[in-house]
Amino acid sequence: MTTLWFEAARAAVAVNVLLLGALAFVWVRNYRSHGARHTLGLLVFAAILLAQNLLALYLYTLHPEFHDWVYYSGSIAHQGTMALNVLETAALAFLAWITWQ
């Protein structure tokens, strides 16, 4: 069961990267056509959050020491990281839905 939480956290981070990439693409296009400061703010937000999620994906997937440390820690750590990542996925999915309306 512990590995299921860990894999769910890793999957949520991967989905976050995809959502942020898509949102950034839309916001770059909108900023180029309108030049609105609000759109620039959304773009900077996406860039920073994308960097955080890419780092998390690297740590969860490719960094052997971090991966082992998290993977073999207790289930409360897995549940906590999974909850944070899934909540972020839900927020980004809602933001993507609003953006594409």
N, C-alpha and C positions, 0 to 999 in steps of 0.2 A: 504493500500500500504506500510505503514511503516513496518509492520510485515513481508512482503515479502522480503524486503531488509535485515532485521535481520535474517530471516531464510536462505536466500541465503548465508550470511556471515557465519553462523553456519555450513551449509552444505559444504561450501568451506573448512573450517577448518577441518572438518571430512575427506574430500577427501585428504587434505594435509597430515593428519596423516597416512592414508593408503598408499599414494604414498611414503612418507618418510620411512615408515616401510619396504616397498618392496625394495626401493633403498638401505637402510641400509643392508638388508639381502644380496643383490647382492654384495655390496661393502665389507662386512665382508668376504664373500666367496672368492672374488677376492684378498683381502688383505692377507688372509691365504695362498692362493696358490702362489701369486707373491711377496708379501711384498713391493709393490711399495709405496713410500711416497705420491705420488699423490692420490692414492686410500685411504690412511690413512687420508689425508686432506679432501677428499670427505666424508669419514665416520664421521669425527669430525663435519663437516658442517651439515650433516644429523642429528646427535645426538643433536646438539644445536637447530637446526630448529625444530626437533621433540619435544623437551622439550618446546619450545615456543608455538607450536601448541597444545600440550596437555594441557598446562596451559590455552590457549585461549578457548579450547573446554570445559574445566572445568568451566571457568568463564562464558561462554555463556550458559552453560547447568545446572550446579549444584549450583553455587554460587548465592544465592537468591538476595543479595543486588546488586551485579554487574549486574546480569541479569536484574533486575528491572530498574536500572539506565540506562543501555544501551537501553533496550526495550522501555522505555517511554521517551527517549530523542528524539530530533527532527529528521526528516528524513535525514537531511544532515549528521548526525553522522552515521546513518545506511548505507547510500549510500557510505560514505567514508570508513567505515570498510569493507563493502562488496567489494568495488573496490580493496582495498589492498589484501584481502584474495583471491579474484578471480584471480588477477594478479599473486599472488604467486602460485596458483593452475596451471595456464597456464605455468609458468616457470618450475614447478616441473614435469608437464606432458611432456613438451619438454625434460627435462633432463632424465626422465624415458624412453622416446622413443629412445633417443640417447644411453642410457645405454644398452637397449635390442636389439640394432641393431647388 
